C-alpha cells in the first residue's frame, strides 16, 4: 500500500490534499503532520512513499525537513508546496532533489505531484 505524508500547518490544505489524493487513489494511506518536527516523529510509525511538504510552517519549515526525511526514507518522493515562488526557493528545492509545486492546493496541483510520483 502506498503511504502519503501530508505536512502542512494549514488544516484546510491537509484536508484538500487528502481529498484530492483519495479521489484518484482510494486505497492509499494518508498520514498528516502540522510541522516538520511532527513529520519526523511520524517516521517512527510510518514509512511514506510520498511526502507533500509545505515550505512555511512554525518551527521546522519544509526545506529544513527535507534532508532528515531523505536520510530516514531514502526512496521517498518529496514535493515542496509553497506560495513563495522566488527563484532561490526553486533552486534550493532542485538542489535537494525535491519537486517544486506552487500553492494553492488544487486538484490540478495535487494531480501534477501524483503524475510525477507515478512516473519515477
C-alpha positions in Angstrom: 0.0 0.0 0.0 1.2 3.5 -0.9 1.6 5.8 2.1 1.5 9.6 1.7 2.5 12.0 4.4 0.9 15.4 4.1 2.8 18.1 6.1 1.2 21.5 6.4 0.3 23.8 9.2 -3.0 24.6 7.4 -5.6 22.0 8.3 -7.6 23.1 5.2 -4.6 22.4 3.0 -4.1 18.9 4.6 -7.8 18.2 4.1 -7.8 19.3 0.5 -4.7 17.3 -0.3 -6.2 14.2 1.4 -9.4 14.5 -0.6 -7.7 15.0 -4.0 -5.3 12.1 -3.4 -8.0 9.7 -2.2 -10.2 10.7 -5.2 -7.6 9.3 -7.5 -6.2 6.6 -5.2 -8.9 5.5 -2.7 -6.7 2.6 -1.4 -3.8 4.8 -0.4 -3.0 5.5 3.3 -2.8 9.2 4.1 -1.0 10.4 7.2 -0.8 14.0 8.4 1.6 16.3 10.3 1.3 20.0 11.0 5.0 20.8 11.4 8.4 19.5 10.2 9.1 18.2 13.6 5.8 16.3 13.7 6.6 14.8 10.3 9.9 13.4 11.5 8.1 12.0 14.6 5.6 10.2 12.3 8.5 8.3 10.8 8.6 6.3 13.9 5.3 4.6 12.9 5.1 5.0 9.1 7.4 4.9 6.0 5.9 7.3 3.5 6.4 6.7 -0.2 5.4 10.3 -1.0 5.6 13.5 1.2 3.7 16.7 0.4 5.7 19.3 2.4 4.7 22.9 3.0 7.5 25.4 2.9 6.5 27.8 5.6 5.4 26.3 8.9 6.0 27.1 12.6 9.2 25.6 13.9 11.0 23.5 11.3 10.0 24.6 7.8 9.8 22.4 4.7 13.3 23.0 3.4 14.8 22.2 6.8 12.8 19.0 7.0 13.9 17.7 3.6 17.3 16.3 4.5 16.3 14.4 7.6 13.3 13.0 5.7 15.6 11.9 2.9 18.1 10.4 5.3 15.5 8.3 7.1 13.5 7.4 3.9 16.0 7.5 1.0 13.4 6.4 -1.6 10.8 8.9 -0.7 9.5 11.4 -3.3 9.1 14.8 -1.8 7.0 17.6 -3.2 7.5 21.1 -1.7 4.3 23.1 -1.9 4.5 26.9 -1.4 3.2 30.2 -2.5 6.8 31.5 -2.3 7.8 31.3 -5.9 11.1 33.0 -5.7 13.9 31.6 -7.8 16.1 31.0 -4.7 13.4 28.6 -3.3 13.0 26.8 -6.6 16.8 26.4 -6.9 17.1 25.1 -3.3 14.3 22.6 -3.9 16.0 21.5 -7.2 19.4 21.1 -5.4 17.8 18.9 -2.8 16.1 16.8 -5.5 12.6 17.9 -4.4 9.7 18.6 -6.7 8.5 22.3 -6.5 4.8 22.9 -6.7 3.1 26.3 -6.4 0.2 26.7 -4.0 -2.7 27.0 -3.6 -3.5 23.3 -3.2 -5.8 22.4 -6.0 -6.9 19.2 -7.7 -4.5 20.2 -10.6 -1.5 20.8 -8.4 -2.0 17.5 -6.5 -2.5 15.8 -9.8 0.9 17.1 -11.0 2.5 15.6 -7.9 0.8 12.3 -8.3 1.7 12.1 -12.0 5.3 12.9 -11.2 5.4 10.3 -8.4 3.9 7.7 -10.7 6.5 8.4 -13.4 9.5 7.7 -11.2 
